[in-house]
């Protein structure tokens, strides 16, 4: 077992977490700390937390660091859950830090992965970096610290949102989205979902529909819609999943020509503006039927077939208000206007629908 020993300073910060700082050679840091990139295991569960590396950004950093006068004053943040011994000085302001390097005890890079990856491409350069360390009680706490540290930095919000369901005790502005993000994850990876594999996330980059659009649909419904009706139901989470899976399964059945093999640039149905607008349609139909079954949605959606310009033509929103099929964008004015238009069409065609059924 290899050990690394450093003299560290101990800033007076949290009583709950040990925070420390020291300098280390980049090549040594890469031995005892790893970049745990976000991904999915074979069973679909989330693992890791770091975003994919950005090659262009790394190359730019590396070209700079190749220069003799290069400096890197920004510290790399490393979190540990075990494998580290701290021998504090008498005044508690400094300590001797000993890090054990084996397969089960390693640090995790919380911030600075691009800088370290760039340095890993310069193995002959003896370059030291500042290290800010934090000792966490477990990996759940480590992920929480990763989100809180990076939420004020230019980290992709979609990555933050995908991690939210794995963490408790977050600020309300983040936890309020966690339920929506968790449901989107289930819709994207559950074998029974009509949307399986179709939602674009960091762990599913081949998906075509943006995850944040579905999150907005869910958050609206939880605040003042069908899902709010389910809150007191013991099977609330399952009903929420079935509502969305069955509704968008019905959408795919009624509009296969605008859904299958399409991307947002070729169909406004799978564009975020279409997902949001049809979310309001889902709420309207549920309010009339109080059913989450797929067969309850299909007859209402069929009333829209001749009035949609998902992939070509013109949207006729009323006298003097016509829009090209691809002129609608993911902004409130557009998705609200589209949703109101779709609901008007259903209302005008479905007056006697209950009797027809």
C-alpha positions as CSV (number, residue, x, y, z in Angstrom):
1,X,0.0,0.0,0.0
2,X,1.4,3.4,-1.0
3,X,1.0,6.3,1.3
4,X,1.2,10.1,0.6
5,X,1.9,12.5,3.5
6,X,1.3,16.2,3.4
7,X,1.5,19.2,5.8
8,X,-1.9,20.8,5.7
9,X,-3.7,23.9,7.0
10,X,-7.1,23.5,8.8
11,X,-9.3,26.5,8.2
12,X,-12.0,27.2,10.8
13,X,-15.2,26.5,8.8
14,X,-17.8,23.8,9.5
15,X,-18.1,21.9,12.8
16,X,-19.5,19.0,10.8
17,X,-16.9,18.6,8.1
18,X,-13.1,18.5,8.2
19,X,-11.7,20.9,5.6
20,X,-8.0,21.1,4.8
21,X,-5.6,22.5,2.2
22,X,-2.2,21.4,1.0
23,X,0.0,21.2,-2.2
24,X,0.6,18.1,-4.1
25,X,2.3,17.0,-7.4
26,X,-0.4,16.6,-10.0
27,X,0.8,13.1,-10.9
28,X,0.6,12.1,-7.2
29,X,-2.9,13.6,-6.9
30,X,-4.1,11.5,-9.8
31,X,-2.9,8.4,-8.0
32,X,-5.0,8.9,-4.9
33,X,-7.9,10.8,-6.3
34,X,-10.1,9.8,-9.3
35,X,-12.5,11.5,-11.6
36,X,-15.8,9.6,-11.2
37,X,-17.7,10.3,-14.4
38,X,-21.5,10.1,-14.4
39,X,-23.0,7.1,-16.1
40,X,-25.4,4.2,-15.6
41,X,-24.7,0.6,-14.4
42,X,-26.1,-2.4,-16.2
43,X,-29.3,-2.2,-14.2
44,X,-29.8,1.4,-15.1
45,X,-28.9,2.9,-11.7
46,X,-26.9,6.1,-11.5
47,X,-23.2,6.0,-10.8
48,X,-20.6,8.7,-10.5
49,X,-21.3,12.4,-10.8
50,X,-18.7,14.2,-13.0
51,X,-19.7,15.5,-16.4
52,X,-17.9,14.1,-19.5
53,X,-14.6,15.7,-20.3
54,X,-14.6,18.6,-22.7
55,X,-11.7,17.8,-25.2
56,X,-11.4,21.3,-26.6
57,X,-11.2,22.9,-23.1
58,X,-8.7,20.3,-21.9
59,X,-6.5,20.9,-25.0
60,X,-6.5,24.7,-24.4
61,X,-5.5,24.2,-20.7
62,X,-2.8,21.7,-21.7
63,X,-1.2,24.0,-24.3
64,X,-1.1,26.8,-21.7
65,X,0.5,24.5,-19.0
66,X,3.2,23.3,-21.4
67,X,4.7,26.8,-21.1
68,X,7.5,27.3,-18.5
69,X,5.7,30.4,-17.1
70,X,2.4,28.7,-16.7
71,X,0.7,29.0,-13.3
72,X,-2.5,27.4,-11.9
73,X,-3.6,29.3,-8.8
74,X,-7.1,27.6,-8.7
75,X,-7.3,24.8,-6.2
76,X,-8.5,21.3,-7.1
77,X,-11.3,20.2,-4.7
78,X,-11.0,16.6,-3.5
79,X,-13.5,14.8,-1.3
80,X,-12.7,11.7,0.8
81,X,-14.9,9.3,2.5
82,X,-12.2,7.1,4.0
83,X,-8.5,6.2,3.6
84,X,-7.2,9.3,5.2
85,X,-5.5,9.9,8.6
86,X,-5.4,13.4,10.2
87,X,-2.9,14.2,12.9
88,X,-3.7,17.7,14.2
89,X,-1.2,20.1,15.7
90,X,-1.7,21.3,19.3
91,X,-3.4,24.5,18.2
92,X,-5.6,22.7,15.7
93,X,-4.7,25.0,12.9
94,X,-2.4,22.6,10.9
95,X,-2.2,18.8,10.5
96,X,-0.2,16.0,9.0
97,X,-2.4,14.4,6.4
98,X,-1.7,10.8,5.4
99,X,-3.6,9.4,2.5
100,X,-3.6,5.6,1.8
101,X,-3.7,4.6,-1.8
102,X,-5.5,1.4,-2.5
103,X,-8.5,0.3,-4.6
104,X,-11.0,0.9,-1.7
105,X,-9.8,4.1,-0.3
106,X,-9.5,7.0,-2.7
107,X,-10.5,10.6,-3.1
108,X,-13.0,11.9,-5.6
109,X,-12.4,15.1,-7.7
110,X,-15.3,17.5,-6.9
111,X,-13.9,20.4,-8.9
112,X,-11.0,20.8,-11.2
113,X,-11.3,17.6,-13.4
114,X,-10.5,19.4,-16.6
115,X,-7.3,20.9,-15.2
116,X,-6.2,17.5,-13.8
117,X,-7.0,15.8,-17.1
118,X,-4.9,18.4,-18.9
119,X,-2.0,17.8,-16.5
120,X,-2.2,14.1,-17.0
121,X,-1.2,14.6,-20.6
122,X,2.1,16.2,-19.4
123,X,3.7,13.3,-17.4
124,X,7.2,14.8,-17.6
125,X,6.3,18.1,-16.0
126,X,6.8,18.3,-12.2
127,X,3.8,20.6,-11.5
128,X,2.3,21.1,-8.1
129,X,-1.4,22.1,-7.5
130,X,-3.3,23.5,-4.6
131,X,-5.6,20.9,-3.1
132,X,-8.7,21.8,-1.1
133,X,-9.9,18.7,0.7
134,X,-13.1,17.8,2.5
135,X,-13.8,14.7,4.5
136,X,-17.3,13.3,4.0
137,X,-19.1,10.6,6.0
138,X,-20.3,8.7,3.0
139,X,-20.8,8.9,-0.8
140,X,-24.3,10.4,-0.5
141,X,-22.8,13.3,1.4
142,X,-20.0,13.5,-1.1
143,X,-22.6,13.9,-4.0
144,X,-24.4,16.6,-1.9
145,X,-21.2,18.6,-1.5
146,X,-20.5,18.2,-5.3
147,X,-23.9,19.7,-6.1
148,X,-23.7,22.6,-3.6
149,X,-20.1,23.5,-4.6
150,X,-20.8,23.3,-8.4
151,X,-24.3,24.8,-8.4
152,X,-22.8,28.4,-8.5
153,X,-20.3,27.5,-11.2
154,X,-20.9,27.1,-14.9
155,X,-21.7,23.4,-14.6
156,X,-24.4,22.1,-17.0
157,X,-27.8,22.4,-15.2
158,X,-28.9,19.1,-16.8
159,X,-26.2,17.3,-15.0
160,X,-27.1,18.8,-11.7
161,X,-30.8,17.9,-12.3
162,X,-29.9,14.3,-13.1
163,X,-28.0,14.0,-9.8
164,X,-30.7,15.6,-7.6
165,X,-32.8,12.4,-7.0
166,X,-29.8,10.8,-5.3
167,X,-29.3,13.5,-2.7
168,X,-31.4,14.6,0.4
169,X,-31.3,17.8,2.4
170,X,-30.8,20.3,-0.5
171,X,-32.2,23.9,-0.7
172,X,-35.8,24.1,-1.6
173,X,-35.1,25.6,-5.1
174,X,-33.2,22.3,-5.9
175,X,-35.3,19.8,-4.0
176,X,-38.5,21.1,-5.6
177,X,-37.0,19.8,-8.9
178,X,-35.7,16.6,-7.5
179,X,-39.0,14.7,-7.7
180,X,-39.4,15.7,-11.3
181,X,-35.9,14.7,-12.2
182,X,-36.4,11.3,-10.4
183,X,-39.6,10.7,-12.4
184,X,-37.9,11.6,-15.7
185,X,-35.2,9.1,-14.8
186,X,-37.8,6.4,-14.3
187,X,-39.5,7.3,-17.6
188,X,-36.2,7.0,-19.4
189,X,-34.9,3.8,-17.9
190,X,-37.9,1.7,-16.8
191,X,-38.6,-1.2,-19.1
192,X,-42.4,-0.5,-18.9
193,X,-42.1,3.1,-20.0
194,X,-43.4,4.3,-23.4
195,X,-40.5,6.8,-23.3
196,X,-37.7,4.4,-22.5
197,X,-34.4,5.6,-24.0
198,X,-36.0,8.5,-25.7
199,X,-35.1,11.3,-23.3
200,X,-31.8,13.1,-23.6
201,X,-29.7,13.1,-20.5
202,X,-26.0,13.1,-19.6
203,X,-26.2,9.4,-19.1
204,X,-28.3,9.0,-22.3
205,X,-26.9,11.4,-24.9
206,X,-28.6,9.6,-27.8
207,X,-32.0,10.5,-26.6
208,X,-33.9,13.0,-28.7
209,X,-36.3,14.8,-26.3
210,X,-34.8,17.2,-23.7
211,X,-35.2,16.0,-20.1
212,X,-35.9,19.6,-18.8
213,X,-39.1,19.8,-20.9
214,X,-40.5,16.7,-19.1
215,X,-39.4,18.1,-15.8
216,X,-41.4,21.3,-16.5
217,X,-44.5,19.2,-17.4
218,X,-44.1,17.3,-14.1
219,X,-43.5,20.4,-11.9
220,X,-46.5,22.1,-13.4
221,X,-48.7,19.0,-12.7
222,X,-47.4,18.6,-9.2
223,X,-48.1,22.3,-8.4
224,X,-51.6,22.5,-9.8
225,X,-52.6,19.5,-11.9
226,X,-53.3,15.9,-12.1
227,X,-50.3,14.8,-10.0
228,X,-51.4,17.0,-7.2
229,X,-54.5,14.9,-7.0
230,X,-52.4,11.9,-6.4
231,X,-50.5,13.2,-3.4
232,X,-52.6,11.5,-0.8
233,X,-52.6,8.3,-2.7
234,X,-50.2,5.6,-1.3
235,X,-49.4,4.7,-4.8
236,X,-48.8,8.3,-5.9
237,X,-45.4,7.8,-7.5
238,X,-46.6,4.8,-9.5
239,X,-49.7,6.7,-10.7
240,X,-47.5,9.7,-11.7
241,X,-45.4,7.4,-13.8
242,X,-48.3,5.7,-15.4
243,X,-50.0,9.0,-16.2
244,X,-47.0,10.2,-18.2
245,X,-46.1,6.9,-19.7
246,X,-49.7,6.2,-20.8
247,X,-50.3,9.7,-22.1
248,X,-47.1,10.0,-24.1
249,X,-47.7,6.4,-25.3
250,X,-51.0,7.6,-26.6
251,X,-49.3,10.6,-28.3
252,X,-46.9,8.3,-30.0
253,X,-49.8,6.1,-31.2
254,X,-51.9,9.0,-32.6
255,X,-49.0,10.9,-34.1
256,X,-46.4,8.3,-35.2
257,X,-45.5,10.3,-38.3
258,X,-44.3,13.2,-36.1
259,X,-42.7,11.1,-33.4
260,X,-40.8,8.1,-34.7
261,X,-37.3,8.8,-35.9
262,X,-37.7,12.5,-35.4
263,X,-35.5,15.0,-33.5
264,X,-36.6,18.5,-32.3
265,X,-35.3,20.2,-35.5
266,X,-37.5,17.9,-37.7
267,X,-40.7,17.8,-35.5
268,X,-42.2,20.2,-33.1
269,X,-44.0,17.4,-31.4
270,X,-40.7,16.1,-29.9
271,X,-39.4,19.6,-29.5
272,X,-39.6,21.0,-26.0
273,X,-42.4,23.4,-27.1
274,X,-44.5,20.4,-28.2
275,X,-43.8,18.4,-25.0
276,X,-44.9,21.4,-22.9
277,X,-48.0,22.1,-24.9
278,X,-49.1,18.4,-24.9
279,X,-48.5,18.4,-21.2
280,X,-51.3,20.9,-20.8
281,X,-53.4,18.8,-23.1
282,X,-52.8,15.9,-20.8
283,X,-54.1,17.9,-17.9
284,X,-57.2,18.9,-19.8
285,X,-58.1,15.3,-20.7
286,X,-57.4,14.0,-17.2
287,X,-59.6,16.7,-15.7
288,X,-62.5,15.5,-18.0
289,X,-62.0,11.7,-17.6
290,X,-60.1,11.3,-14.2
291,X,-58.4,8.4,-15.9
292,X,-54.7,7.7,-16.5
293,X,-55.3,4.8,-18.9
294,X,-53.9,5.1,-22.4
295,X,-57.2,4.3,-24.0
296,X,-58.8,7.3,-22.3
297,X,-56.3,9.7,-23.9
298,X,-56.4,8.3,-27.5
299,X,-59.9,9.4,-28.6
300,X,-59.3,13.0,-27.5
301,X,-55.9,13.2,-29.2
302,X,-57.4,11.7,-32.4
303,X,-59.5,14.9,-32.7
304,X,-56.3,16.8,-33.3
305,X,-54.9,14.8,-36.2
306,X,-56.2,17.1,-38.9
307,X,-55.3,20.3,-37.1
308,X,-51.6,19.9,-36.3
309,X,-48.5,21.1,-38.3
310,X,-45.9,19.1,-36.3
311,X,-43.5,18.5,-39.2
312,X,-44.8,20.7,-42.1
313,X,-47.3,23.3,-43.0
314,X,-48.7,26.2,-41.0
315,X,-50.3,26.6,-37.5
316,X,-53.5,28.5,-37.8
317,X,-54.1,30.0,-34.4
318,X,-56.8,32.3,-35.6
319,X,-57.5,35.2,-37.9
320,X,-54.3,37.0,-38.7
321,X,-52.2,34.6,-36.5
322,X,-50.5,32.0,-38.6
323,X,-47.1,30.5,-37.7
324,X,-44.8,28.2,-39.8
325,X,-44.6,24.7,-38.4
326,X,-41.0,25.3,-37.2
327,X,-41.6,28.8,-36.0
328,X,-42.6,27.8,-32.5
329,X,-39.9,28.0,-29.8
330,X,-39.5,26.8,-26.2
331,X,-40.7,30.1,-24.6
332,X,-43.9,30.6,-22.5
333,X,-45.7,32.7,-25.2
334,X,-45.3,29.9,-27.8
335,X,-46.0,26.8,-25.8
336,X,-49.0,28.4,-24.0
337,X,-50.4,29.6,-27.4
338,X,-49.9,26.1,-28.8
339,X,-51.5,24.4,-25.8
340,X,-54.5,26.7,-25.9
341,X,-55.0,26.1,-29.6
342,X,-54.8,22.3,-29.2
343,X,-57.3,22.4,-26.3
344,X,-59.7,24.6,-28.3
345,X,-59.6,22.0,-31.1
346,X,-60.4,19.2,-28.7
347,X,-63.3,21.2,-27.1
348,X,-64.8,22.0,-30.5
349,X,-64.6,18.4,-31.7
350,X,-65.2,16.4,-28.5
351,X,-68.5,17.8,-27.2
352,X,-70.2,14.4,-27.6
353,X,-67.1,12.3,-27.2
354,X,-68.3,10.8,-23.9
355,X,-71.4,9.6,-25.6
356,X,-69.4,8.2,-28.6
357,X,-67.3,6.1,-26.2
